[in-house]
Structures are given as C-alpha cells and as structure tokens.
Amino acid sequence: MFLFPLLILFEVGLVIWLRQGDAAMTNKAHGALVNLFRIAGVRAEDLGLPILSLPAVGLVMTLLAWQVIGRFPWRFRWSTVGCMAAESVAMAAPLLPLGLLASRFDAGLWAASGDASMRSLDALSRLTMAAGAGIYEELVFRMAVMGALHMLLADVGGWKGAGSWVVSATVAAVLFAAYHPLLDPSGSFHGWRFAFLTVGGLWFGVLYHWRGFGVVAGAHAAYDITALLLWRG
C-alpha cells in the first residue's frame, strides 16, 4: 500500500509525461525487466496490457506471493503507511550531504548521471522518473541480486551469520554503482561518483536488510526526487 502511489505515478507517467513518440523514457532497470519478460515469452498483448506495464504486474505478484508465503496479516494501518513515508525521507537524508561532498571533488558527478533528454524534462517528469528508479532499481539490485546472493551463500553454501549479508550487500552495491554512467563524453572515469554510488548502494543494502523492500524503495525514490528536482545540470 505504501508503494502503490509511486507505482501508479510511474505507470501514468510512462503514458503521459515520459512519452516520446512511439516510445517512452524509462530507467535501465525497468527496461531490463521488460526485456526479461520478452525473453521469457510473456506477451503483454495476451494479458491486455502495455508491454511497459509488465514489470509492475510482476512486482505486485511478487509482493502478493511474499505476503502469502510469509503468512503476514492482511490488515494494515494508514498511520504505518505514513510513518513509512516519513522514515523513507529520513533515511534518504544522509545521502544528500555525501552527494554534495562528492560533487565538489568531481564536477561531472551530476552531469554524468543524465543525458540531454533527461536535462530537458520538466519537474513532474523528473518526479516520475525518480519514483520508477526507486522501485525498480531496488527490485533489481536489492530484492533480486542481493537476495539471490544471500540465498546462495547462506542457504546453499551454509554460510550463516552477518558475513553472508555483508558480502551480498557489497556485491550488489558495486553492481549498482557500475550500472550508472561513470564516464563523461571525453571518456574520463568519475571515481568519486563510483565511490558515492557504492556507498549509497551499501546504505540501501542496510535498509533492505533491516527495514525491508518498502522503506528502501521509498528512501531511494526520496533521494532521487530531491536530487532530480534540485539538479540543474
């Protein structure tokens, strides 16, 4: 219920604000999930859905399956949803000064994070992109990559304790950093950007482990919303 508004915002944005001719602007994690459905032979038209909506359907089905398998209660409190929103904003806050500090050492930090089409987006479109990045990047790097690595190390390999979580979070954080653009148009590597994104990925890994998918996706979205709306690249 907490993520539902962000999910709807992104889905509506793909149709309205992020539409570019016959295509739509999206993040690479969302695009990778769309391609994964294509490879798996899932046809959106057979479901009566736009192909870009398949990741949203997959996410909802995953969370519902998690709910059933975990035998969690189906009742919820709106006050808890509100507290999750406040917690997400609070958990995003530590990354903001780190991002500003890193940008002082690397002037291309923010410029390397988007191309001309991103810089041309209005505030509502950037808000939509931030919501989608928060949900789908955390779905890929924390729930899928980090979760799968921990399962492999702890359940298959028998490595119990904090070590398996630390290794899983670290690998997912490095992959998360490498997923973002790290080279400027001249080919220069942005070391400070890589370091910042790795630290950010580790922070999101801690949040995922201790607070769950909802809060980490919300925190990621809150950070991206703040960064994209304030960014003047």
SERO-4910 file (N, C-alpha, C, O; in steps of 0.05 Angstrom, whole numbers):
BEGIN
 pado doro    nc1    nc2    nc3   cac1   cac2   cac3    cc1    cc2    cc3    oc1    oc2    oc3
  Met    A     16    -24      0      0      0      0     17     25      0     10     46    -12
  Phe    A     40     23     13     58     46     13     70     52    -14     72     75    -23
  Leu    A     77     31    -29     90     34    -55     69     39    -77     77     48    -99
  Phe    A     44     33    -72     24     35    -93     22     62   -106     21     63   -131
  Pro    A     22     84    -91     22    111   -105     46    116   -123     43    127   -145
  Leu    A     70    107   -114     94    111   -131     92     94   -156    100    102   -178
  Leu    A     81     69   -153     78     52   -176     58     63   -196     63     63   -220
  Ile    A     36     74   -186     16     86   -204     27    111   -217     22    115   -241
  Leu    A     41    127   -202     53    151   -213     71    145   -237     70    158   -258
  Phe    A     88    124   -234    106    117   -255     91    105   -279     98    112   -302
  Glu    A     71     89   -274     56     77   -296     41     99   -312     41     98   -337
  Val    A     29    118   -298     16    140   -312     36    157   -327     31    166   -349
  Gly    A     59    162   -314     80    178   -326     90    166   -352     97    181   -371
  Leu    A     92    139   -353    102    126   -378     83    132   -401     92    133   -424
  Val    A     58    136   -395     38    140   -416     36    170   -423     31    177   -446
  Ile    A     40    187   -403     34    216   -408     60    232   -409     67    243   -430
  Trp    A     74    235   -387     96    254   -385    122    244   -397    138    260   -407
  Leu    A    126    218   -397    152    207   -407    149    196   -435    168    183   -445
  Arg    A    127    201   -448    122    191   -475    138    207   -495    138    231   -494
  Gln    A    153    193   -512    169    205   -533    163    192   -560    176    173   -568
  Gly    A    142    202   -573    133    189   -598    121    162   -592    102    160   -577
  Asp    A    131    142   -605    121    115   -601    134    100   -578    127     78   -571
  Ala    A    154    113   -565    168    101   -543    164    117   -518    152    138   -518
  Ala    A    175    107   -496    173    121   -470    201    121   -457    215    101   -460
  Met    A    207    142   -443    232    144   -429    230    129   -403    210    133   -388
  Thr    A    249    111   -397    248     96   -372    276     92   -362    295     99   -375
  Asn    A    279     80   -338    305     74   -328    314     46   -337    298     30   -346
  Lys    A    340     41   -335    351     17   -347    342     -8   -332    339    -29   -344
  Ala    A    337     -6   -306    328    -29   -290    300    -37   -300    294    -61   -303
  His    A    283    -18   -304    256    -23   -314    257    -35   -342    243    -54   -348
  Gly    A    274    -23   -359    277    -33   -386    288    -62   -386    280    -78   -403
  Ala    A    307    -68   -368    317    -95   -367    296   -115   -359    295   -138   -369
  Leu    A    278   -108   -341    256   -125   -333    237   -130   -356    226   -152   -360
  Val    A    231   -109   -372    215   -112   -396    227   -132   -415    213   -149   -425
  Asn    A    253   -130   -420    267   -148   -437    267   -177   -426    266   -196   -441
  Leu    A    268   -179   -399    268   -205   -387    241   -219   -393    240   -243   -398
  Phe    A    219   -204   -391    193   -215   -398    192   -224   -427    181   -244   -434
  Arg    A    204   -207   -444    205   -215   -473    219   -241   -477    210   -259   -492
  Ile    A    243   -244   -464    259   -268   -467    243   -292   -456    245   -314   -467
  Ala    A    228   -288   -435    213   -310   -423    188   -317   -439    174   -336   -433
  Gly    A    183   -301   -460    160   -307   -477    133   -297   -467    112   -305   -477
  Val    A    134   -279   -447    109   -268   -437    100   -245   -455    114   -226   -459
  Arg    A     76   -248   -467     66   -229   -486     46   -210   -472     26   -219   -461
  Ala    A     53   -185   -471     35   -165   -458      8   -164   -471    -12   -161   -457
  Glu    A      7   -167   -497    -19   -165   -511    -38   -188   -503    -62   -184   -504
  Asp    A    -26   -211   -496    -43   -233   -487    -57   -227   -460    -78   -238   -454
  Leu    A    -44   -209   -445    -56   -201   -419    -72   -175   -421    -83   -166   -401
  Gly    A    -73   -164   -445    -87   -139   -449    -73   -115   -435    -87    -96   -426
  Leu    A    -47   -116   -434    -31    -95   -421    -10    -83   -439     -1    -97   -458
  Pro    A     -2    -58   -435     21    -47   -449     46    -62   -440     47    -71   -416
  Ile    A     65    -66   -457     88    -82   -450    104    -69   -427    116    -84   -411
  Leu    A    104    -43   -425    119    -29   -404    106    -33   -377    118    -27   -356
  Ser    A     81    -44   -376     68    -49   -350     75    -76   -338     67    -82   -316
  Leu    A     88    -93   -354     94   -120   -344    111   -120   -318    105   -135   -300
  Pro    A    132   -103   -316    147   -102   -291    129    -95   -267    133   -106   -245
  Ala    A    110    -77   -270     92    -70   -248     75    -94   -240     71    -99   -216
  Val    A     65   -109   -260     49   -133   -254     67   -153   -239     58   -166   -220
  Gly    A     91   -157   -249    110   -175   -236    116   -168   -208    117   -185   -190
  Leu    A    120   -142   -203    125   -132   -175    101   -138   -157    105   -148   -135
  Val    A     77   -131   -166     54   -135   -150     50   -165   -144     44   -172   -121
  Met    A     54   -182   -163     51   -211   -159     72   -221   -140     67   -238   -123
  Thr    A     97   -210   -142    118   -218   -123    111   -211    -95    115   -227    -76
  Leu    A    102   -186    -91     95   -177    -64     71   -193    -53     70   -199    -29
  Leu    A     52   -199    -70     29   -215    -60     38   -244    -53     29   -255    -33
  Ala    A     56   -255    -69     66   -282    -62     82   -281    -36     80   -299    -20
  Trp    A     98   -260    -32    113   -256     -7     93   -255     16     98   -266     38
  Gln    A     72   -240     12     52   -237     33     39   -264     41     36   -270     64
  Val    A     33   -280     21     20   -306     26     40   -326     38     34   -339     58
  Ile    A     64   -328     27     84   -347     37     92   -340     65     96   -357     82
  Gly    A     95   -314     71    102   -305     98     80   -306    118     84   -302    142
  Arg    A     55   -311    108     32   -312    125     29   -286    142     23   -287    166
  Phe    A     33   -264    129     31   -238    142      2   -230    144    -14   -238    127
  Pro    A     -6   -213    163    -34   -204    165    -41   -187    142    -24   -172    131
  Trp    A    -67   -188    134    -76   -172    111    -87   -145    118    -91   -128    101
  Arg    A    -90   -140    144    -99   -114    152    -75    -95    154    -53   -103    161
  Phe    A    -80    -70    148    -58    -50    150    -69    -25    163    -93    -20    163
  Arg    A    -51     -8    173    -58     17    185    -47     40    168    -23     39    161
  Trp    A    -64     60    162    -55     83    147    -33     98    162    -15    110    150
  Ser    A    -33     97    189    -13    110    204     15     98    199     35    112    199
  Thr    A     15     71    195     40     58    189     51     66    162     75     70    158
  Val    A     32     68    142     40     78    116     52    106    117     72    111    104
  Gly    A     39    123    133     50    150    136     77    150    150     95    165    142
  Cys    A     81    133    169    107    131    183    128    120    164    151    128    165
  Met    A    121    102    146    140     91    126    149    114    108    172    115    100
  Ala    A    131    131    100    138    154     83    157    172     97    177    181     85
  Ala    A    152    178    123    169    196    138    197    183    142    217    196    140
  Glu    A    197    156    147    222    142    151    238    142    125    262    144    126
  Ser    A    225    138    102    239    138     77    253    165     72    276    165     63
  Val    A    239    187     78    252    213     74    276    216     93    297    226     85
  Ala    A    272    207    118    293    209    138    317    192    130    340    200    133
  Met    A    312    168    119    334    150    111    348    159     86    371    151     81
  Ala    A    335    176     70    348    187     46    366    210     53    385    216     38
  Ala    A    361    224     75    375    248     82    405    245     85    419    263     76
  Pro    A    415    223     97    445    221    100    460    221     73    483    228     72
  Leu    A    446    213     51    460    211     26    463    239     12    480    242     -5
  Leu    A    446    258     20    446    284      7    473    299     11    485    308     -8
  Pro    A    482    302     36    508    315     40    531    300     28    550    312     19
  Leu    A    529    273     28    550    257     15    551    262    -15    573    264    -26
  Gly    A    528    264    -27    527    271    -56    538    298    -62    553    302    -81
  Leu    A    532    317    -45    542    344    -49    572    345    -45    587    359    -59
  Leu    A    582    330    -24    611    329    -19    625    316    -43    646    327    -51
  Ala    A    615    294    -53    627    281    -76    628    299   -100    647    299   -115
  Ser    A    606    315   -104    605    332   -127    626    354   -126    633    365   -147
  Arg    A    635    361   -102    655    382   -100    682    371   -110    699    387   -120
  Phe    A    687    345   -107    711    333   -116    710    325   -145    730    321   -159
  Asp    A    685    322   -155    681    312   -183    659    329   -195    636    324   -192
  Ala    A    668    349   -210    648    368   -222    629    355   -241    608    366   -246
  Gly    A    636    332   -252    619    318   -271    600    298   -258    587    282   -272
  Leu    A    598    298   -231    582    278   -218    554    278   -228    543    257   -235
  Trp    A    541    301   -228    513    302   -236    510    302   -266    491    291   -277
  Ala    A    529    316   -280    527    317   -309    529    289   -321    516    284   -342
  Ala    A    544    271   -309    547    245   -320    523    227   -314    520    205   -325
  Ser    A    505    237   -297    482    220   -289    459    222   -308    439    208   -305
  Gly    A    460    239   -328    438    241   -346    446    254   -373    466    268   -374
  Asp    A    431    248   -394    438    259   -420    420    283   -425    406    292   -407
  Ala    A    421    293   -449    406    317   -456    376    314   -452    362    332   -444
  Ser    A    366    290   -459    338    285   -456    329    287   -427    307    297   -421
  Met    A    345    277   -408    339    279   -380    339    308   -371    321    316   -356
  Arg    A    359    323   -379    361    351   -371    338    367   -382    331    389   -371
  Ser    A    325    358   -403    303    374   -415    276    368   -402    256    381   -408
  Leu    A    275    348   -384    250    341   -372    240    362   -352    257    375   -339
  Asp    A    214    365   -350    203    384   -330    202    371   -303    210    347   -300
  Ala    A    194    386   -283    195    376   -255    177    351   -251    185    332   -237
  Leu    A    153    351   -263    136    328   -260    147    303   -273    145    281   -262
  Ser    A    160    306   -296    172    283   -309    196    272   -292    200    248   -291
  Arg    A    211    290   -280    234    282   -264    223    267   -239    235    248   -230
  Leu    A    201    277   -228    189    264   -205    181    236   -212    184    217   -196
  Thr    A    169    233   -236    161    206   -245    184    188   -249    183    165   -240
  Met    A    206    198   -261    230    182   -265    242    173   -238    251    150   -235
  Ala    A    241    191   -218    252    184   -192    236    162   -178    248    145   -166
  Ala    A    210    163   -181    193    143   -169    199    116   -182    201     96   -167
  Gly    A    202    115   -208    208     90   -222    235     79   -215    238     55   -211
  Ala    A    255     97   -213    282     88   -205    282     76   -177    295     56   -173
  Gly    A    268     89   -159    268     79   -131    257     51   -130    268     34   -116
  Ile    A    235     46   -144    222     20   -143    238     -1   -157    244    -22   -146
  Tyr    A    244      4   -183    255    -18   -199    285    -22   -195    294    -45   -198
  Glu    A    300     -2   -189    328     -6   -183    332    -22   -157    349    -39   -155
  Glu    A    314    -17   -137    316    -32   -113    305    -61   -117    314    -80   -104
  Leu    A    285    -63   -134    275    -90   -141    297   -107   -153    300   -131   -146
  Val    A    313    -95   -171    334   -110   -185    358   -115   -166    367   -137   -163
  Phe    A    369    -93   -154    394    -95   -140    392   -105   -112    410   -119   -102
  Arg    A    371    -99    -98    368   -108    -70    351   -134    -69    361   -154    -59
  Met    A    327   -133    -79    310   -157    -76    321   -180    -92    322   -202    -83
  Ala    A    328   -175   -118    337   -197   -135    366   -204   -131    373   -226   -123
  Val    A    385   -185   -136    413   -191   -135    422   -197   -106    433   -218   -101
  Met    A    417   -178    -88    426   -182    -60    412   -206    -48    425   -222    -34
  Gly    A    386   -209    -52    371   -231    -41    380   -258    -52    383   -277    -37
  Ala    A    385   -259    -78    395   -284    -90    422   -292    -81    428   -315    -75
  Leu    A    440   -272    -78    467   -278    -68    466   -288    -40    481   -307    -33
  His    A    450   -275    -23    448   -284      5    437   -313      6    446   -329     22
  Met    A    417   -319    -11    406   -346    -11    427   -366    -20    429   -388     -8
  Leu    A    443   -358    -40    464   -376    -49    485   -381    -28    494   -403    -24
  Leu    A    493   -359    -14    514   -362      6    504   -375     32    518   -393     43
  Ala    A    481   -367     41    471   -376     67    456   -403     65    462   -421     80
  Asp    A    437   -405     46    420   -429     45    434   -451     30    432   -475     38
  Val    A    447   -445      8    461   -466     -8    489   -471      3    497   -494      7
  Gly    A    504   -450      8    532   -453     17    534   -457     47    556   -465     56
  Gly    A    513   -452     62    514   -457     91    529   -436    106    536   -440    130
  Trp    A    534   -412     94    548   -391    108    528   -374    123    515   -356    112
  Lys    A    524   -380    148    505   -366    165    518   -342    178    542   -339    177
  Gly    A    501   -324    189    512   -301    203    513   -276    186    504   -276    163
  Ala    A    525   -255    197    526   -229    184    543   -229    159    539   -212    141
  Gly    A    563   -246    158    582   -245    136    569   -249    109    576   -235     90
  Ser    A    550   -267    107    536   -271     81    520   -247     73    519   -240     49
  Trp    A    509   -233     92    494   -208     86    513   -186     77    507   -171     58
  Val    A    536   -184     90    555   -163     83    566   -167     54    567   -148     39
  Val    A    573   -192     48    583   -198     21    561   -193      0    567   -181    -21
  Ser    A    537   -202      6    515   -198    -13    510   -168    -18    506   -160    -41
  Ala    A    509   -153      4    504   -124      1    526   -110    -14    521    -91    -29
  Thr    A    551   -118     -9    574   -105    -22    574   -111    -52    578    -92    -68
  Val    A    570   -136    -60    569   -143    -88    547   -128   -102    550   -117   -124
  Ala    A    523   -127    -89    500   -113   -101    506    -83   -104    498    -70   -123
  Ala    A    520    -72    -84    527    -43    -84    546    -37   -107    543    -16   -121
  Val    A    566    -54   -111    585    -49   -133    571    -51   -160    576    -35   -178
  Leu    A    554    -71   -163    539    -74   -188    521    -50   -192    517    -41   -215
  Phe    A    509    -41   -171    491    -17   -172    507      7   -181    497     23   -198
  Ala    A    531     11   -171    548     34   -180    556     31   -209    554     50   -224
  Ala    A    564      7   -217    572      2   -245    549      5   -264    554     11   -288
  Tyr    A    525      2   -255    501      4   -272    497     33   -281    485     38   -302
  His    A    506     52   -266    503     81   -272    525     90   -291    547     78   -291
  Pro    A    520    111   -306    541    123   -323    564    133   -306    561    148   -288
  Leu    A    589    124   -313    612    132   -298    633    146   -315    654    154   -305
  Leu    A    628    148   -341    646    161   -359    633    186   -370    609    186   -377
  Asp    A    648    208   -372    638    232   -385    642    230   -415    655    211   -424
  Pro    A    633    249   -431    636    247   -460    665    244   -470    669    234   -491
  Ser    A    684    254   -453    712    251   -461    724    224   -454    746    218   -462
  Gly    A    708    208   -440    718    181   -432    731    180   -405    741    160   -397
  Ser    A    731    202   -390    743    203   -364    725    188   -343    701    191   -343
  Phe    A    738    173   -327    724    157   -306    720    175   -282    738    188   -272
  His    A    695    175   -272    688    191   -248    690    174   -223    671    161   -214
  Gly    A    714    174   -212    719    158   -188    703    165   -164    694    148   -149
  Trp    A    699    191   -160    683    200   -137    654    192   -140    640    185   -121
  Arg    A    645    192   -165    617    184   -170    614    154   -164    594    146   -152
  Phe    A    634    138   -173    632    110   -167    633    104   -137    617     88   -127
  Ala    A    650    119   -123    652    115    -94    626    123    -80    616    108    -63
  Phe    A    614    145    -89    589    154    -77    566    134    -82    551    128    -63
  Leu    A    564    124   -106    543    105   -113    547     79    -99    527     66    -91
  Thr    A    572     71    -94    577     46    -79    569     49    -50    556     32    -39
  Val    A    576     72    -38    567     78    -11    537     79     -9    524     68      9
  Gly    A    524     92    -29    495     93    -30    483     65    -32    463     59    -19
  Gly    A    495     48    -49    485     21    -52    488      5    -26    470    -11    -20
  Leu    A    510     10    -11    513     -4     14    492      6     34    481    -10     50
  Trp    A    487     32     34    466     42     52    439     31     46    424     23     64
  Phe    A    432     29     20    407     17     12    406    -13     20    385    -24     26
  Gly    A    430    -26     19    431    -54     27    425    -57     56    411    -76     64
  Val    A    435    -39     73    430    -40    101    400    -36    106    387    -50    122
  Leu    A    388    -16     92    360    -11     95    343    -35     87    323    -42    100
  Tyr    A    351    -47     65    335    -70     56    336    -93     76    316   -106     82
  His    A    360    -98     87    363   -120    107    347   -114    132    334   -132    143
  Trp    A    349    -90    142    337    -84    168    308    -73    166    293    -77    185
  Arg    A    301    -60    144    275    -47    143    257    -57    121    233    -51    121
  Gly    A    267    -73    102    251    -85     82    249    -69     56    260    -47     53
  Phe    A    236    -81     36    235    -70      9    221    -44      8    229    -26     -6
  Gly    A    198    -41     22    183    -17     21    198      8     28    198     28     14
  Val    A    212      7     51    227     30     61    251     36     43    256     60     38
  Val    A    265     15     34    289     21     17    280     33    -10    294     51    -20
  Ala    A    258     23    -21    249     34    -46    239     63    -42    244     80    -59
  Gly    A    226     68    -20    217     95    -13    240    114     -9    240    137    -18
  Ala    A    261    104      5    285    121     11    299    128    -15    308    150    -19
  His    A    302    108    -33    315    112    -58    300    132    -75    311    151    -87
  Ala    A    273    129    -76    256    148    -91    258    176    -78    260    196    -93
  Ala    A    258    178    -52    260    204    -39    286    218    -45    287    242    -50
  Tyr    A    308    202    -45    334    214    -52    334    224    -81    342    247    -87
  Asp    A    325    207   -100    325    214   -128    306    238   -133    313    255   -150
  Ile    A    283    239   -119    265    262   -123    279    287   -115    278    307   -130
  Thr    A    293    287    -92    307    311    -83    329    318   -102    332    342   -110
  Ala    A    345    299   -110    368    304   -128    359    314   -155    370    333   -166
  Leu    A    338    301   -167    330    308   -194    316    335   -195    319    350   -214
  Leu    A    300    341   -174    286    367   -173    305    390   -168    300    413   -177
  Leu    A    327    385   -153    346    406   -147    368    408   -168    381    428   -170
  Trp    A    370    387   -184    392    385   -204    387    405   -226    365    407   -237
  Arg    A    407    420   -233    404    440   -254    424    434   -277    432    452   -292
  Gly    A    432    408   -279    451    400   -300    441    406   -326    454    401   -346
***
